[in-house]
Amino acid sequence: MADAVGMVECSSIAMGFEVEDAMLKAAEVQLLVARTICSGKFLVAVGGKVADVQSSVSAGLVAASEGIIDHIVIPNIHPAVLPAITGSVELKPEEARALGIIETFSAASAVEAADAAVKAGSVTLFRVHLAMALGGKGFVLVTGDVAGCRAAVEAGAQVAAEHGLLVNRVVIPGPRRELFREFI
């Protein structure tokens, strides 16, 4: 598990490859993902020690002098975030309670919102969807009791809103089971 995660989201695919190269050359980091995302953007995510991730992201920002959509460095990332991104969280039917959703304008802001949410509320973070088939947006799904979901969603939404990247947030106290059908 990485101590920190850093991401750079670019408006250009070609620039994304250049950013990826600069980030990997700048420090001892592990490449977590480097790929195109909707709508014609490129996302690079790295993990490692906090100082290395900070150096890597800084190098990526220099390489992409313009065309940055968003970037983040999350020190001490919560261990639930990466499994939620990869879709490897198994949600048991009895765990599906209230549903909290945070929707953001960028993939990087969704990851940052997810980290803040899972740290703030007693919830299960079960999905972080990054930009694919969403026009470049991201969304976060948490479940737990209503109070935990509200605390988590507010914390995550606040982080995204501070950067002007919050689209919406919702807490559904008694969702129908069908809302969880692809996760259970």
C-alpha positions as CSV (number, residue, x, y, z in Angstrom):
1,M,0.0,0.0,0.0
2,A,1.3,3.4,-1.0
3,D,1.8,6.1,1.7
4,A,0.5,8.6,-0.8
5,V,-1.2,8.8,-4.2
6,G,-0.8,11.6,-6.7
7,M,-2.7,12.2,-9.9
8,V,-2.4,14.5,-12.9
9,E,-5.4,14.9,-15.3
10,C,-4.6,16.4,-18.7
11,S,-6.8,17.7,-21.5
12,S,-4.5,16.2,-24.1
13,I,-3.7,12.5,-24.7
14,A,-0.3,13.3,-26.2
15,M,0.5,15.6,-23.3
16,G,-0.6,12.8,-20.9
17,F,2.1,10.5,-22.2
18,E,4.7,13.2,-21.7
19,V,3.4,13.9,-18.2
20,E,3.6,10.2,-17.4
21,D,7.2,10.0,-18.5
22,A,8.2,13.0,-16.5
23,M,6.4,11.8,-13.4
24,L,8.1,8.3,-13.6
25,K,11.5,9.8,-14.1
26,A,11.2,12.3,-11.3
27,A,11.0,10.0,-8.3
28,E,10.7,6.4,-7.1
29,V,7.0,6.0,-7.5
30,Q,4.8,3.1,-8.7
31,L,2.6,3.7,-11.7
32,L,-1.0,3.0,-10.6
33,V,-2.8,4.0,-13.8
34,A,-2.0,5.8,-17.0
35,R,-4.8,5.9,-19.5
36,T,-7.2,7.8,-21.6
37,I,-10.4,8.8,-20.0
38,C,-13.6,10.5,-21.3
39,S,-13.7,13.0,-23.0
40,G,-10.4,12.7,-24.7
41,K,-8.4,13.3,-21.5
42,F,-5.5,11.4,-20.0
43,L,-5.1,10.4,-16.4
44,V,-1.8,9.5,-14.6
45,A,-1.8,8.2,-11.0
46,V,1.2,7.2,-9.0
47,G,1.8,5.9,-5.5
48,G,4.7,5.8,-3.1
49,K,6.3,7.8,-0.3
50,V,4.8,11.2,0.2
51,A,7.9,13.2,-0.8
52,D,8.4,11.0,-3.9
53,V,4.7,11.4,-5.0
54,Q,5.0,15.2,-4.4
55,S,8.1,15.3,-6.6
56,S,6.5,13.2,-9.3
57,V,3.3,15.3,-9.5
58,S,5.4,18.5,-9.5
59,A,7.4,17.1,-12.5
60,G,4.2,16.2,-14.3
61,L,2.8,19.7,-13.8
62,V,6.0,21.2,-15.2
63,A,5.9,18.9,-18.2
64,A,2.3,20.0,-18.9
65,S,2.8,23.7,-18.8
66,E,-0.8,24.1,-19.9
67,G,-3.7,21.7,-20.3
68,I,-4.0,20.6,-16.7
69,I,-7.5,19.8,-15.7
70,D,-6.8,18.8,-12.2
71,H,-4.1,17.3,-10.0
72,I,-3.9,16.0,-6.4
73,V,-1.5,14.6,-3.9
74,I,-3.1,12.7,-1.0
75,P,-0.7,11.8,1.8
76,N,-1.8,8.9,4.0
77,I,-4.6,7.9,1.6
78,H,-7.2,5.7,3.3
79,P,-6.7,2.0,2.4
80,A,-10.3,1.7,1.2
81,V,-9.8,4.1,-1.7
82,L,-7.7,2.1,-4.2
83,P,-10.0,-1.1,-3.9
84,A,-13.0,1.2,-4.6
85,I,-11.4,2.6,-7.7
86,T,-10.5,-0.9,-9.0
87,G,-14.1,-2.2,-8.3
88,S,-12.8,-4.9,-6.0
89,V,-15.0,-4.1,-3.0
90,E,-17.5,-6.8,-2.3
91,L,-20.6,-5.4,-0.8
92,K,-22.7,-7.9,1.2
93,P,-26.5,-7.4,1.0
94,E,-26.7,-6.6,4.8
95,E,-24.1,-3.8,4.3
96,A,-26.3,-1.9,1.8
97,R,-28.0,0.6,3.9
98,A,-28.2,4.4,3.3
99,L,-26.6,5.4,0.0
100,G,-24.3,8.5,-0.3
101,I,-23.2,9.8,-3.7
102,I,-20.7,12.5,-4.5
103,E,-20.4,13.6,-8.2
104,T,-17.4,15.7,-9.4
105,F,-16.3,17.4,-12.6
106,S,-12.9,15.5,-12.6
107,A,-11.5,12.1,-11.9
108,A,-8.8,13.5,-9.5
109,S,-11.4,15.4,-7.5
110,A,-13.5,12.2,-7.1
111,V,-10.5,10.4,-5.6
112,E,-9.8,13.3,-3.2
113,A,-13.5,13.4,-2.3
114,A,-13.6,9.6,-1.7
115,D,-10.6,9.9,0.7
116,A,-12.1,12.7,2.7
117,A,-15.5,10.9,2.8
118,V,-14.2,7.6,4.1
119,K,-12.1,9.3,6.7
120,A,-15.0,11.4,7.9
121,G,-17.9,9.0,8.3
122,S,-18.3,5.5,9.5
123,V,-19.2,4.1,6.0
124,T,-18.2,1.5,3.5
125,L,-16.6,3.1,0.4
126,F,-17.5,0.7,-2.3
127,R,-17.1,2.6,-5.6
128,V,-15.0,5.4,-7.1
129,H,-15.9,5.7,-10.8
130,L,-13.3,7.7,-12.8
131,A,-14.5,9.4,-15.9
132,M,-15.3,6.5,-18.2
133,A,-18.6,7.0,-20.0
134,L,-19.2,10.1,-17.8
135,G,-17.9,12.9,-20.0
136,G,-14.9,13.2,-17.7
137,K,-16.8,13.3,-14.4
138,G,-16.2,11.1,-11.4
139,F,-18.5,9.8,-8.7
140,V,-18.2,8.2,-5.3
141,L,-20.6,5.7,-3.6
142,V,-20.7,5.0,0.1
143,T,-23.1,3.1,2.3
144,G,-23.7,2.9,6.0
145,D,-26.1,4.4,8.5
146,V,-27.7,7.7,7.5
147,A,-25.6,9.8,9.9
148,G,-22.4,8.2,8.7
149,C,-23.3,8.7,5.0
150,R,-24.3,12.4,5.6
151,A,-21.0,13.1,7.4
152,A,-19.0,11.3,4.7
153,V,-20.8,12.9,1.8
154,E,-20.5,16.4,3.3
155,A,-16.8,16.0,3.9
156,G,-16.1,14.7,0.4
157,A,-18.4,17.3,-1.2
158,Q,-16.6,20.1,0.7
159,V,-13.2,19.0,-0.6
160,A,-14.5,19.0,-4.2
161,A,-16.4,22.3,-3.8
162,E,-13.2,24.0,-2.5
163,H,-11.8,23.5,-6.0
164,G,-15.0,24.3,-7.8
165,L,-15.4,20.7,-9.0
166,L,-18.5,19.6,-7.1
167,V,-21.4,18.7,-9.4
168,N,-23.8,17.3,-6.8
169,R,-24.1,15.3,-3.6
170,V,-27.0,13.1,-2.4
171,V,-27.8,10.9,0.6
172,I,-30.7,8.5,0.1
173,P,-31.8,7.2,3.6
174,G,-33.7,4.1,2.6
175,P,-32.8,3.2,-1.0
176,R,-34.4,0.4,-2.9
177,R,-32.2,-2.6,-3.2
178,E,-32.1,-2.2,-7.0
179,L,-29.8,0.8,-6.5
180,F,-27.1,-1.7,-5.3
181,R,-27.8,-4.4,-7.8
182,E,-24.5,-4.2,-9.7
183,F,-22.5,-4.1,-6.5
184,I,-24.0,-6.9,-4.4
